[in-house]
Amino acid sequence: MNMTIPTKQYGRQAALFGLAAAGFYLLMIFGTLAHIETLSGLRPFDMRPGGYSAELANALIEALGASGRWYYLTRQIPLDLVYPTLMALTLVSLLKWLGSCGVRQNLVRIGTWFSIAAGIADYLENAGICIMILSWPEISANTVLAASVASIVKSGLTTAAVLVVVLGVGVWAFRRIRTYA
């Protein structure tokens, strides 16, 4: 009986955080990031999971122009300051729900670590983007490298966290099928 209360709580949290994260994600993809791509003719930093070079960073920031750089800082970055936390909370809530349904706690802990680390990497990427935009046209190659590495790490950790959730759902579903078979 005690297991149903946390299970419902984590399930509700996952649903609420997930809906909020999806809303922010869609707003960024179809709103701010699409506008940045239209302004510059290049994919924004946030949409480059494989990172970017100093040449590409300079080309993107230059192509944005003064108003596009201001837009990136005042429209995209504020949204991307909320999204990583919502995404991490969604994944952690899903993992806690899976843990309360009998999925091994080691898997829950690993997935939680990946989720939180992915959010931190996203914040580091955002900081790097801000520094690049604010220091343009004198962008440090080290700043570009750091932001690019943060982007790659964010993408890898997010993928790992989602795969752990998928694995956890698979374990949970297998157990349910086995129980009712």
N, C-alpha and C positions, 0 to 999 in steps of 0.2 A: 504493500500500500504506500509506503514512504517513497518508493521509486517513481510513482506516477506524478507526484508534485514537481520534483526537479525536471522530469522528462517534459512535462507540459510547459514549465517555465522556460527551459532552454529552447524548446521548440518554438514557443511564441517569440522569444528574443531573436532567434535565428530568422524567423519570418519577418519581423519588424525591421531588424537591421538590414536584412537582405533586400527588402522593398526600398528602404531609404538609399542603400548603396546602389541599387539598380537605377533609381531615379537620378541620382547624381551622375552615375556613369553615362546614362543616356543623354542627360543635359550636356555633359562634356563632349561626348562623341558627336552628337548631332547639332550642338550649339557652339560652344567656345572653340573646340578643337577643329571643327569643320570651318569655322570662320577664320581661324589662324591659317589653315591650309589654303583657303581661298585668297587671303591677303598675300601670302608668301609664295604660293605655288609649290610649297614643299611640305612634307609631313612634319607635324610638330614633334618636338623632343619626346613628349609623352607617348607618342605612337611609334617609337623606335626601340623595340625590345632587344635588338642586337647592338644598341649603342650608336655612336656617331663620332665622326672625326672632327678635328678643329676646323677644317675647311668647311665641312657641312654646317657646323654650328655658326660660323661666321656668315656663311651664305644665307642661312635661315634668318638670323637676327638682322642682317642687312636688308633682306627682302621684306621683312615685316615693316620697316620704316618706323618712324617715331611713334605714330599712332598705334601701330600693330604691337610694338614692344610694350607700350602702355597698356594695351588691351590684354596682352599675355599676363602682365603683372597684376592687373586689377580685376580681371574676369576669370581667367583660367586658373591661376595660382590659388585664389581663395577657394574655389571649388575643390581643387586638388589638395587643399589642406584639410578638408572634411572627409573626402572619399577614402583615404587609406585607413583611417580609424573605423569607418563604417564597414569596410571590407574585412578588416581584421576581426571586428566584433561579430560579423556574420559567420566567418569561418570558425572562430573560437566557440561561438554559441552552438553551431552545428556539431562541432567536435565534442563539446560537453554533453549535448543531447545524445550523441552516439555512445559516449562513455556511460551515461545513465541507462542506456539500453543494453549494456553488457559488452560493448567493444573494449578491447584491452586498453588500459590506461597508458601504456607505453606509446601506443599509436596516437592517443589523444594528446599526450604531452609533446610528441614530435610535431604533430600537425599544428598545435598551438604555438610552438616555438617558430615554425616556418611562417605562420600567419603574422605574428608580431614582428618578426625580423623583416618580412616583406613590407610592412607598413613603415618601419624605420627607414628601410632603403628608399621607399617612395619619398619620404620627407627629405632625405639627403639629396635625392635627385632634384626635388623642388628647390632646395636651397642652392644647388649648383646652377639651375636654370636662372634663378633670380640674380645670382652673382654674375653670370654671363651677360644677362640683359643689362644689368646696371653698370657693368664695366665696359660695355661695348663702346667704341671699337677696339679697345685694348684688352681683349679676352686672353687670359692666361691659358696656355696649353694644359697646365696642370688642373685648372678648374674644369676645362672641357673633359679631360680624362676622368676626373673624379665623378663628374655628373654622368658621364657615359657608363662608367663602371657601376655606379649606383643604379642606373636604368637596367643594365644587364642583370645585376644581382636581384633587383626588385622583380623582374620578369621570371627569373629562375625560381626564386623563393615562392612567388605567388603560384606558379605552376606546381611546385612541390606540395604546397599547402592544399591546393585543390585536388591533387592526386591522392593525398592522404585522406581527404574527406570522401572521395569516390571509393577508395579502398575500404574505408570504414562503413560506408553505405552498403557496399558489396558484402562485407562480413555480416552486418546486421540483417540484410535481406536473406542471405544464405541460412542464417540461424533461424529466422522466422519461417522460411520454407521448410526447413528440416523439422522444426517444432510442429508444424501443422500437417506434415506429410504422413 
